[in-house]
């Protein structure tokens, strides 16, 4: 796409200026250069917009363990709620630039490194949207470093590799699926003709579809209420995944979920073992430390919501600001109940 974000802002500014000509005074204003710069963070596939900087695989591993592993797994294998980032590619794929398992269907699940054809896409998404609980909070060095570490986990670069704006193009030339992108369709070129008739889909159609897989009612709330699990930015998503009868409990300010289900649904289990230390302290250790404090429940709820670092070591705990007050209290109560 031969398009840049400031072009869109310029168009918007032109439209706002035009409103004055029609007598709509006071409606909008021209964006200042600093405002344009703050929004203009996209990186194109040809690397236009990529900021100067670099980040090492070693640094990326540190950032990954503190900011990414709770959702995406220690080795990019992901947890039970997210699809894997790493896996499904081979040394031969890196050599050819076309992932064989995408052709023959041999991989049971598609991963990010199996699909992505442009490295800028990966860098840009991490920069804009990660980490999940605090988008845009990573520094430029950290984004380069995390991207380098993902490539390292996929066997694309070595342990001593440093990714930078200077070698991004050369590194992209090693992506396993760099030659697998399809551009022969109307969604890529402005002059293309999108397929809106779909003749293959409109003939020989079966009258009825048979549902062969569905989520049973007893498992709908396995990850808590998805409708409540939204970030502070972006569109609101999520369907109601708790029993309708439990909706009455909202008036009583009581969580619809047990502390144990919240512990599993929000990725806490990735960092906290029940009796043993993982990346963070064990649940029992937290309970033993705080259970006798008079304000233990409020204290833990505040730490869970805002995040914490330095109390149990150098590994920071990401904020869980998406949780409601009721869920924070339920999770805190559950932690404290595990005192031994």
C-alpha positions in Angstrom: 0.0 0.0 0.0 1.5 3.3 -1.1 -0.1 5.1 1.8 1.0 6.8 5.0 -1.0 7.8 8.1 -0.2 11.5 7.8 -2.0 11.5 4.4 -5.2 10.4 6.2 -4.8 13.1 8.8 -4.2 15.7 6.0 -7.4 14.6 4.4 -9.3 14.9 7.7 -7.8 18.3 8.2 -9.0 19.4 4.7 -12.5 18.2 5.5 -12.5 20.1 8.7 -11.3 23.3 7.0 -14.0 22.8 4.4 -16.7 22.9 7.1 -15.8 26.5 7.8 -16.6 27.4 4.2 -20.2 26.1 4.7 -20.7 28.1 7.9 -19.9 25.5 10.5 -17.6 27.6 12.5 -15.9 26.1 15.6 -16.1 22.5 14.3 -12.7 20.9 14.7 -9.3 22.3 13.9 -6.2 21.4 12.0 -4.1 18.9 13.8 -0.7 20.2 15.0 2.5 18.5 13.8 3.1 17.1 17.3 -0.4 15.6 17.3 0.2 14.0 13.9 3.5 12.6 15.1 1.9 11.1 18.2 -0.6 9.1 16.0 1.7 8.4 13.1 3.3 5.2 14.4 2.4 2.7 11.7 5.2 0.8 10.0 4.7 -0.2 6.3 5.9 -3.5 4.8 8.6 -1.4 3.0 9.8 -0.3 6.5 8.7 3.3 6.0 7.9 4.6 9.5 10.3 2.2 11.3 12.0 4.2 14.0 15.8 4.0 14.5 16.9 1.7 17.2 17.9 -1.9 18.0 17.3 -4.7 20.5 19.1 -7.9 21.3 17.8 -11.4 21.7 19.1 -11.4 25.3 17.2 -8.2 26.1 14.1 -9.7 24.4 14.2 -12.8 26.6 14.1 -10.5 29.7 11.1 -8.5 28.4 9.4 -11.7 27.2 9.6 -13.3 30.6 8.3 -10.3 32.4 5.7 -9.0 30.0 4.7 -11.7 27.5 5.1 -15.2 28.8 2.0 -15.1 31.0 -0.1 -15.1 27.9 2.1 -16.4 25.2 4.0 -19.1 27.0 7.7 -19.4 28.1 8.7 -20.7 24.6 6.0 -19.0 22.5 3.8 -22.1 22.8 1.1 -19.9 24.4 -1.3 -20.7 27.2 -4.8 -22.3 26.9 -6.4 -19.1 25.7 -4.1 -17.8 23.0 -2.8 -19.4 19.8 0.9 -20.2 19.6 3.4 -17.8 18.1 6.3 -20.2 17.5 6.2 -23.6 15.9 5.3 -25.4 12.7 8.3 -24.2 10.7 11.5 -25.9 9.6 15.0 -25.0 8.5 13.9 -25.9 5.0 11.0 -23.4 5.2 13.4 -20.7 6.2 15.6 -21.5 3.2 12.7 -21.6 0.7 10.4 -18.9 2.3 7.3 -21.0 2.0 6.0 -23.0 5.0 5.4 -26.6 3.8 2.9 -27.4 6.6 0.6 -24.6 5.2 0.6 -26.4 1.9 0.1 -30.0 3.0 -1.8 -29.3 6.2 0.6 -31.3 8.4 0.6 -28.9 11.3 -2.3 -29.2 13.7 -2.4 -25.5 14.4 -1.2 -22.4 12.6 1.3 -20.2 14.4 2.3 -16.6 13.9 5.7 -17.5 12.4 4.0 -19.9 10.0 1.8 -17.2 8.6 3.5 -13.8 8.8 5.3 -12.8 5.5 6.6 -9.3 6.5 8.6 -8.6 9.6 7.2 -5.1 9.8 3.8 -6.6 10.5 5.1 -8.3 13.6 7.1 -5.3 14.8 4.2 -2.9 14.2 1.6 -5.1 16.1 3.9 -5.5 19.1 4.6 -1.8 19.2 0.9 -0.8 18.9 -0.9 -3.5 20.9 1.3 -5.2 23.4 1.5 -6.0 26.2 -2.2 -6.8 26.5 -2.7 -5.0 29.7 -0.7 -1.9 28.8 -0.6 -1.3 25.0 2.1 1.1 23.6 4.1 0.9 26.9 7.1 -0.9 25.4 10.1 1.2 24.5 11.5 1.1 20.9 14.4 -1.0 22.2 12.1 -3.4 23.9 10.0 -3.9 20.7 13.1 -4.6 18.6 14.3 -7.0 21.4 11.0 -8.9 21.7 10.7 -9.2 17.9 14.3 -10.6 17.9 13.5 -13.0 20.6 10.5 -14.4 18.8 12.6 -14.9 15.7 15.2 -16.6 17.9 12.7 -19.0 19.4 11.7 -19.9 15.8 15.3 -20.7 14.8 15.4 -17.8 12.4 18.2 -15.9 14.1 21.0 -16.8 16.6 21.3 -16.2 20.3 23.7 -13.3 19.9 21.5 -11.5 17.2 20.7 -7.8 17.5 17.7 -6.6 15.4 17.8 -3.0 14.2 16.3 -0.7 11.7 19.5 -1.3 9.7 19.2 -5.0 9.3 15.4 -5.4 9.3 15.2 -6.0 5.6 17.9 -8.7 5.6 16.2 -10.4 8.6 12.9 -10.4 6.8 14.5 -12.3 4.0 14.7 -15.3 6.4 11.1 -15.4 7.4 9.7 -18.9 6.8 6.6 -17.7 4.9 8.0 -14.6 3.2 7.1 -16.0 -0.2 3.7 -17.3 0.9 1.7 -14.0 0.7 -1.1 -13.9 -1.9 -1.7 -10.5 -3.5 -3.8 -11.6 -6.5 -7.1 -10.4 -5.1 -9.2 -7.3 -4.9 -8.4 -6.6 -1.3 -4.7 -5.7 -2.1 -4.7 -3.4 -5.0 -7.1 -0.4 -5.3 -7.6 -1.3 -9.0 -8.4 -4.9 -8.2 -11.9 -6.4 -8.5 -13.0 -8.0 -5.3 -15.0 -11.3 -5.6 -18.5 -10.4 -4.5 -20.3 -12.9 -6.6 -18.6 -16.0 -5.1 -20.0 -18.5 -7.7 -18.3 -21.4 -6.1 -20.1 -20.6 -2.8 -23.5 -20.1 -4.5 -23.8 -23.5 -6.2 -24.1 -27.0 -5.0 -24.8 -25.7 -1.5 -25.9 -28.2 1.1 -29.3 -27.3 2.5 -28.3 -27.8 6.2 -25.1 -27.5 8.1 -24.2 -30.0 10.7 -22.5 -28.6 13.9 -19.7 -31.0 14.8 -18.1 -28.9 17.5 -19.5 -26.5 20.1 -18.7 -25.2 23.6 -20.9 -27.1 26.2 -22.7 -25.0 28.7 -20.7 -26.3 31.7 -17.5 -25.0 30.0 -18.7 -21.5 29.0 -17.2 -19.8 32.0 -13.9 -21.7 32.0 -12.1 -18.4 31.5 -14.5 -16.3 33.5 -17.0 -13.9 31.9 -15.5 -12.9 28.5 -17.8 -9.9 28.4 -16.0 -8.3 31.3 -12.5 -9.0 30.0 -11.8 -6.0 27.9 -8.8 -3.8 27.6 -8.9 -0.1 28.4 -8.3 0.7 24.7 -9.9 -0.5 21.5 -13.4 -1.7 20.7 -15.3 -3.6 23.4 -15.7 -7.3 22.7 -16.8 -10.4 24.5 -19.9 -12.4 24.9 -21.6 -13.2 28.2 -20.2 -16.5 29.4 -21.7 -16.9 32.8 -25.1 -18.2 33.7 -27.9 -15.6 33.4 -29.1 -16.4 36.9 -25.8 -15.1 38.3 -26.5 -11.7 36.8 -28.6 -11.0 40.0 -25.4 -11.1 42.0 -24.2 -7.9 40.4 -26.5 -6.0 42.6 -24.9 -7.5 45.6 -21.4 -6.5 44.4 -20.3 -10.1 44.6 -18.1 -11.6 41.9 -19.8 -14.1 39.6 -16.6 -16.1 39.5 -14.6 -18.1 42.1 -11.1 -16.9 43.0 -9.7 -20.2 41.6 -11.4 -19.7 38.2 -10.1 -16.1 38.0 -6.6 -17.4 38.9 -6.7 -19.7 35.9 -8.6 -17.5 33.5 -6.3 -14.5 33.8 -3.0 -16.3 33.3 -1.9 -16.1 37.0 -1.0 -19.8 36.9 1.8 -19.0 34.4 3.8 -17.2 37.0 2.5 -18.5 40.4 2.5 -22.1 41.4 0.3 -23.3 44.3 3.1 -24.4 46.5 6.2 -23.7 44.5 7.8 -20.6 43.1 7.7 -20.0 39.3 8.4 -16.6 37.8 6.7 -15.1 40.9 6.0 -16.4 44.4 3.8 -19.3 45.1 0.1 -18.7 46.2 0.9 -20.2 49.6 3.9 -17.9 50.1 1.7 -14.8 49.3 -1.0 -16.0 51.7 1.5 -16.7 54.5 3.1 -13.2 54.1 -0.1 -11.2 54.0 -3.0 -13.2 55.6 -2.5 -11.7 59.0 -2.4 -8.0 57.8 -5.5 -6.1 58.7 -5.8 -4.6 55.2 -4.6 -7.8 53.4 -7.5 -8.1 51.1 -7.4 -4.4 49.9 -3.6 -4.5 49.7 -3.5 -7.6 47.4 -6.4 -6.3 45.3 -4.5 -3.1 44.7 -1.3 -4.9 43.8 -3.1 -7.2 41.4 -4.9 -4.3 39.7 -1.9 -1.9 39.4 0.9 -4.5 39.0 3.9 -4.7 41.2 7.7 -5.2 41.2 10.5 -5.3 43.8 8.6 -7.0 46.6 9.4 -10.6 45.6 12.4 -9.9 43.3 13.2 -8.1 40.1 10.5 -9.8 38.0 7.6 -7.3 37.6 4.0 -8.5 37.8 1.8 -7.0 34.9 -1.2 -5.0 35.9 -4.6 -6.7 35.8 -6.6 -3.5 35.4 -9.3 -5.2 33.4 -10.7 -7.0 36.5 -13.7 -5.6 38.2 -13.6 -4.7 41.9 -15.6 -7.7 42.7 -13.3 -10.0 40.8 -10.2 -8.4 42.5 -11.7 -9.0 45.9 -12.6 -12.6 45.0 -9.1 -13.3 43.8 -7.5 -11.7 46.9 -9.8 -13.7 49.2 -8.8 -16.9 47.4 -5.1 -16.1 47.7 -5.4 -15.4 51.4 -7.4 -18.6 52.0 -4.4 -20.7 51.1 -2.3 -19.8 54.2 -0.6 -22.8 55.8 
